[in-house]
Amino acid sequence: MRSFILAVMLTATVMNAAPAAGQPALSTAERRDARIPAGDVVLAATLYRPAGAVGNLPAVVIAHGSAPSTRSMVGFYTSMALRMGMAVLAFDKRGVGESTGTYVAIDTDDSVERLGELAADVEHGVRWLAAQPGIDRSAIGLLGGSQAGWIMPLAASREPLVRFIVAGAGVPLSYGQEMIHSVHLAEAAGNLPAPLPWRIVSAADARAQEYVGPRGFDPAPVLEGLQVPMLWIFGLYDTVIPTIPSINRVGELVRAGNGNHHVEIVPYANHNFENVFTRERYDLTRIIEPWLRSVGVVAAGPAS
């Protein structure tokens, strides 16, 4: 087992999440398509409600990872939220699917500008969602994975309608640190199959931790000033991101007095929250739902 600094051990819970049970909530959900103006682009979106749900529901906007993804490609997170009795707004990333604009692969040099644009898209989604009937405006949050871990806190820092954040495999380090980790890992791992040897992963983590080059977007001031509760979920076998430095960084935030951050660790999960040994995908609702209750977000109950 990999070791963590004391601060992390005081704030993180190691969870054995059960395998996911497919996406029945998504396949049966009520849905309404929309076009959402977002500055210089129009986002093609779908608003989902759990089948048969009534009243004003807590809701989430799904934020994207780095891939050129459509709303259907974030079904893992959409389905989770629906199973917890929440309404969901999912949209095609700018320049992808039916959304207008241009998809741009982000590099360190333009990461501040590009991530700012993507956060603004999420903010437009939040404001649109809050204006819809059947939505509890006091319980709107953000949910997403990977690159969304940068986008969501930035959006929440600028849009007060956001009341909570759940990030799967997000990175609380700078863009430059994540990039140097990826470069080192690609060079060292070659064609080795997953899970990678710990010596290779550890060396890549160390490169990220010690990196002093251009940082690009650095979430430090956003995360240090963030007021809303944020849940970070990490897979211990995730080698796509610098997982151990990321866990430790959240621990440092908590130790510095930012008690709104909370960490959960899934021991055998990769970046997609699959068990690296059984290939089953974990059901993260077993982690997210109790945390939501602990911060005062109570959904209508699981969708049938």
SULBEL-V225810 format. One line per field, one symbol per residue. psi: psi as a letter, one per 20 degrees, with the letter a starting at -180 (. if undefined). burial: I if it has 24 or more other ideal C-beta (glycine too) atoms within 12 Angstrom, else O. Layout:
# SULBEL-V225810
psi: ???
burial: ???
This chain:
# SULBEL-V225810
psi: pqqqrhhghiiqpppnqqqqkalhhhhiqqqpqroopmdjrppprppqqqpjqrapqqqqppqqaiqnqrhhikhghghggghjkqqpoqqpqpjqcjqrappppqrghjhggghgghhhggghgghgghiqqjpoiilpaqprrdhhhggghgghiioiipirpopplrojrrhhghghggggghhhhcjpqqqqqhhgghhgghgghipjaphbpoighghhiphqpppppqpikojhrngghgghghhhgghjjmiipqpqpogjqahjlqpihijqpqnihiggghgghhjjoorirqq.
burial: OIOIOOOIOOIIIIIOIOOIOOIOIIOOIOIOOIOIOIOOIIIIIIIIIIOOIOOOIIIIIIIIIIOOIIIIOIIIIIIIIIIIIIIIIIIIIIIIIOIOIOIOOIOIOOIIOIIIIIIIIIIIIIIIIIOIOIIIOOIIIIIIIIIIIIIIIIIIIOIOIIIIIIIIIIIIIIIIIIIIIIOIIOOOOOOOOIIIOOOOIIIIIOIIIOIOOOOIIIIIOIIOOIOIIIIIIIIIIIIIIIIIIIIIIIIIIIOOOIOIIIIIIIIIIIIIIIIIOOOOIIIIIIIIIOIIOOIOIOIIOIIO
